[in-house]
């Protein structure tokens, strides 16, 4: 099948001498602060859709801003924005490529572990209370002694292995 002329194509040119790795990647969500057309300072968010390496300045990122809530037609996306690295902050999200590029930690906080396991944080805690997850092997409390506030971390691989056992063979009573 011949290529569709409407499909986007990216050309990445890598200059050799002053080249540095980009800090952001295609598809990542970022935020920045700046003045809008009405001279009002506001925080904006958007998605990296391109980047250009400028030898004298470094990387410039091309961003498709999210919908503009103050625009006359809120369903119309704002125009493309190009900003240097120092103006941008990554919005951390599980969909961020950085999330997948970092080496995985064996122990994760409740919200992250629950998301990776496909559970809600409350389901994760309930399975610990019911005895499926053993403290010290599947989970650990990292709070200060006598603080009265539990800070749980979860070993996602071990929890996933425990969840792979069919419910009728887990040896814990069903609610």
HUCORTA-V871536 format. One record per backbone hydrogen bond with DSSP energy under -0.5 kcal/mol. CO is the residue of the C=O (numbers start at 1). NH is the residue of the N-H. If there is no record, write none. Layout:
co:nh
CO:NH
CO:NH
This chain:
co:nh
4:7
10:12
11:13
12:14
13:15
16:19
25:28
28:48
29:91
30:46
31:89
32:44
34:42
36:39
40:36
42:34
44:32
45:66
46:30
47:64
48:27
50:62
52:54
52:60
53:55
54:57
54:58
58:54
59:85
60:52
61:63
61:83
62:49
62:50
63:65
63:81
64:47
66:78
67:69
68:71
72:74
73:76
75:77
76:68
81:63
83:61
84:87
85:88
89:31
90:92
93:96
96:99
96:100
97:100
97:101
98:102
106:156
108:154
109:113
110:114
111:115
112:116
113:117
114:118
114:119
115:118
120:124
121:125
122:126
123:127
124:128
125:129
126:130
127:131
127:132
127:133
128:131
132:134
134:137
134:138
134:139
138:155
139:136
140:142
140:153
144:147
151:142
152:110
153:140
154:108
154:156
155:159
156:160
157:161
158:162
159:163
160:164
161:165
162:165
166:169
167:170
